[in-house]
Amino acid sequence: MNFSVVASALLALAVAMGAFGAHALKGRLDAYGMGIWEKAVFYHFVHAVGLLIVSRTIPQVDTTVVCWLLVAGIVLFSGSLYVLALSGVTVLGAVTPFGGVAFIGAWVLLALRLMR
């Protein structure tokens, strides 16, 4: 898997989601919904940048699992928040923590692998 390509695609999607929220959703979502959307975009963008950095700059350790955890985190955390903001279905909030755990797991695993 070429995670640099995946990261680049996720970064393009993060920009598109940010623009969509700023333009198409402005006035359609209340302040709470916009806050959720903005949080989703922020975490999506930050972790996609992290994915790009990890996939391009750390050749001395196997980062495959780290990269997969970052992708899973973006899908679960940001994805659930995007859907929650658009639908208002609060049960989707139960999925979000799994994405957060994936993010934490990715960074902890990377730290452990770099300490070796």
C-alpha positions, 0 to 999 in steps of 0.5 A: 500500500502506498500510504503517501498516495492515500495521505495525499487523497485524504488531504485533498478530501479534507480541503474539500470537506472544509470548503463544503462546510464553509460554503454549502453548509453555512446557514444549514447547520446550527452552531453545534453542527458546524462545530462538529463539522469543523472538529471533523475537518481539523482531525481529518487534516492533522492526521492526514498530514501525520500519515504523509509525514510518517509514510515519507520520513521514517524508513528505519521502522515498519510503519504499516500498522501505524499508517493503517491506524491513522487511516482507520482513525480518520474514517471512524473519527472524522467520518462519524462526525461528518455523518453526525453533523449532517444527520443529527443521529447522535448514536453515531457519536458511539463510533467516534471514540474508536477513531480516537483510540486508533489515533492514539494507538498509531502515535503510541505505536510509532513512539514505541517503534522509534525507541527501538 
